Amino acid sequence: MTTTTLERSAPAASLPTRRLGRTDMNITRVGFGAWAIGGADWAVGWGTQDDRDSIAAIQHAVRSGVNWIDTAAVYGLGHSEEVVREALADIPKSEQPYVFTKCGLIWDEKDRKAFPKQVGAPASLKREVEASLKRLGVERIDLYQMHWPAEDGTPLDVYWQVLLDLKKEGKVRAVGLSNHNVAQLEAAEKIGHVETLQPPFSAIRREVAGAEIPWCHAHETGVIVYSPMQAGLLTGTFTVERAKALPKDDWRSRNGEYQGDKLIANLKLADAFKPIAERHKTTVASVALAWTLAWPGVTGAIVGARNAAQIDGWIDAGRLELTKDDMAEVAAAIKATGAGKGPELPAA
């Protein structure tokens, strides 16, 4: 069972925290993302993954001060949640991180490579939460999020009410939405407070900075962004050669951002982060993360890692504060390279 804020003791290392919206949880500015550790055998896998490396990565992140893990039932078609459970088993209860997971994507066990369906039917969501509780080995999920808007005909007000009810029942501690737009946030807010939003956000993919993040900031909705390093493009170590060598079971091999002119522009933007990283005596990856955290309204950033060593490449972002000059330098690089879409600087 995950413990309450008051019952948690400090990890071996500590990182600054921010309150997650109106919830009673104070989270570190970076959290461990468990998408890649789901493995390769599904539609949006990251290639072959050793569970022992995944467990070591999670435990190293917690020892380094990270106090939350973000996973989803669909990652590895249940496998990511199972790996998270194994990792937590060796961490004292008082030091265990918050565990966030998601629902609303249903897969076909007979065709694991088929893309999951976006389902919001109440009976399905109720089955999903029980399955996630079992896979994670917890009595209550700290944050439960609808992964994508439903496409099975279930209205938003119906599936959002189910999540609100799960909170009332004590099965989950807080509830949020992932990959929902402002109109959908407004509709949900009329029924019950949207405690969190989980959108994609990076210096390449910036669209949500125009509407969704400002909305959340105004409504005290916590924002935990995913893919802040654009799935490796903004680490400072990604190359054209590496993009060409991506295996077929890695979803990035089929994504336009990793091909042609887009790839070149993205890598030039990553190169522009290097002088900033040198000034702060940190890594390009940490600068890319800190850039997302500098936007008003963003509470934390989800960062994946497939082994313990990768944690050390971005953990500095949990403390790094970029200056106005740093942000202006990134904005200039965005304009010069033409990388991505969306606002280049936070509103004054």
C-alpha positions, -999 to 999 in steps of 0.1 A, spaced: 0 0 0 13 34 -8 16 56 22 4 92 30 26 122 28 31 124 65 41 87 67 68 90 40 104 95 52 131 113 32 149 92 5 187 89 5 188 121 -15 163 149 -17 149 171 -44 127 202 -43 90 196 -45 59 214 -57 23 209 -47 4 189 -73 -26 211 -80 -50 212 -50 -40 176 -40 -23 168 -7 8 155 -27 40 174 -30 60 160 -59 95 163 -71 99 184 -102 110 152 -121 93 118 -119 102 84 -133 83 75 -165 76 38 -170 65 37 -206 97 22 -221 101 -4 -194 69 -20 -207 90 -38 -233 87 -44 -270 58 -68 -275 30 -43 -282 20 -16 -306 40 13 -291 69 -4 -275 105 10 -272 123 -22 -282 136 -51 -260 140 -43 -224 155 -62 -195 133 -61 -164 164 -62 -141 176 -30 -157 141 -15 -153 139 -24 -116 174 -10 -110 165 22 -127 134 28 -106 152 20 -74 181 43 -84 156 71 -92 140 68 -58 174 68 -40 183 99 -60 153 117 -46 125 111 -71 92 106 -53 67 96 -80 64 71 -108 41 75 -138 30 43 -155 -2 31 -174 -21 -1 -177 -14 -2 -214 24 1 -212 36 -33 -222 0 -44 -219 1 -46 -181 38 -54 -178 50 -20 -168 28 -20 -138 41 -54 -128 77 -42 -131 68 -12 -109 54 -36 -83 86 -56 -83 108 -25 -79 87 -12 -50 89 -45 -32 125 -38 -22 119 -2 -11 108 4 26 71 14 28 80 48 44 103 56 14 81 44 -14 72 69 -41 37 79 -52 24 57 -80 4 73 -108 -13 52 -136 -38 55 -163 -69 39 -178 -91 39 -209 -69 20 -234 -80 -16 -240 -59 -41 -259 -65 -74 -276 -46 -102 -260 -50 -122 -292 -33 -95 -312 -8 -77 -290 5 -56 -319 -29 -41 -326 -33 -5 -314 -53 -3 -282 -89 11 -283 -99 42 -265 -127 30 -242 -146 50 -215 -175 26 -207 -180 26 -169 -179 -12 -166 -146 -12 -184 -130 15 -162 -141 -3 -131 -125 -35 -143 -94 -16 -152 -88 0 -118 -91 -34 -101 -66 -49 -125 -42 -20 -120 -45 -23 -82 -36 -60 -84 -7 -55 -108 8 -27 -88 2 -45 -55 -14 -14 -38 -46 -8 -20 -50 27 -34 -36 44 -66 -22 79 -58 -33 94 -92 -56 78 -117 -58 94 -151 -80 89 -182 -53 82 -208 -71 96 -239 -106 108 -247 -129 79 -253 -138 68 -288 -163 42 -280 -192 66 -278 -190 72 -240 -195 109 -233 -168 127 -213 -192 135 -185 -199 97 -180 -163 85 -179 -151 115 -158 -179 108 -132 -166 72 -130 -131 85 -120 -146 109 -95 -166 81 -80 -135 59 -77 -119 87 -57 -150 88 -34 -147 51 -29 -111 54 -18 -97 33 -46 -77 63 -59 -64 93 -41 -66 119 -70 -79 119 -105 -69 136 -137 -70 137 -175 -42 130 -200 -42 142 -236 -74 162 -233 -79 197 -247 -92 229 -231 -128 223 -242 -127 189 -226 -111 202 -195 -139 228 -192 -166 202 -196 -150 179 -170 -144 208 -145 -182 215 -145 -188 180 -131 -158 178 -106 -124 194 -103 -98 182 -127 -68 177 -103 -42 170 -130 -35 171 -167 -8 151 -184 0 165 -219 30 161 -242 54 191 -239 89 198 -249 109 225 -267 99 207 -299 63 199 -291 50 231 -276 13 234 -286 -1 229 -251 17 260 -239 -8 281 -259 -40 270 -242 -40 239 -219 -11 248 -196 -25 284 -190 -59 269 -184 -45 246 -158 -25 274 -141 -57 294 -138 -77 265 -124 -51 251 -99 -49 219 -119 -15 203 -116 4 196 -148 28 167 -153 42 168 -188 54 138 -207 81 134 -234 99 166 -222 131 154 -240 110 145 -270 117 108 -265 155 112 -267 158 139 -294 168 166 -268 192 146 -248 223 159 -266 234 124 -274 209 115 -302 223 114 -338 211 108 -373 230 75 -373 211 64 -341 178 74 -357 185 52 -387 195 23 -365 163 23 -344 148 -12 -345 114 -18 -361 98 -26 -327 107 9 -315 78 33 -322 103 61 -330 114 44 -361 80 52 -376 77 88 -363 83 118 -386 103 137 -359 130 111 -364 133 114 -401 144 139 -428 144 176 -423 125 174 -390 152 153 -375 180 177 -386 161 207 -372 155 189 -339 191 179 -335 202 215 -342 179 226 -315 195 201 -291 229 214 -300 218 249 -291 212 237 -255 249 228 -251 262 263 -242 234 266 -216 243 232 -201 280 242 -200 271 275 -181 251 255 -155 276 227 -154 249 201 -163 237 181 -192 217 190 -223 190 166 -211 187 185 -178 184 218 -196 157 204 -219 137 192 -188 143 225 -169 129 244 -200 95 227 -196 96 232 -158 102 270 -163 67 275 -178 41 288 -152 16 260 -145 39 231 -150 43 211 -118 66 183 -129 81 164 -158 79 127 -165 113 113 -175 119 78 -187 150 57 -181 159 22 -192 188 17 -168 202 33 -137 229 52 -155 204 72 -175 190 86 -143 223 104 -136 220 121 -170 189 141 -160 185 141 -123 200 176 -121 169 190 -137 151 184 -104 171 214 -90 180 234 -121 164 269 -126 169 285 -160 173 322 -162 154 346 -185 185 348 -207 186 310 -209 149 309 -220 155 337 -245 185 318 -260 163 287 -264 135 308 -280 161 322 -305 173 287 -313 137 275 -319 132 304 -344 165 298 -361 160 260 -365 123 260 -372 120 230 -349 85 221 -337 54 241 -332 39 263 -305 48 292 -283 86 298 -278 85 317 -245 61 319 -215 38 349 -216 51 379 -198 
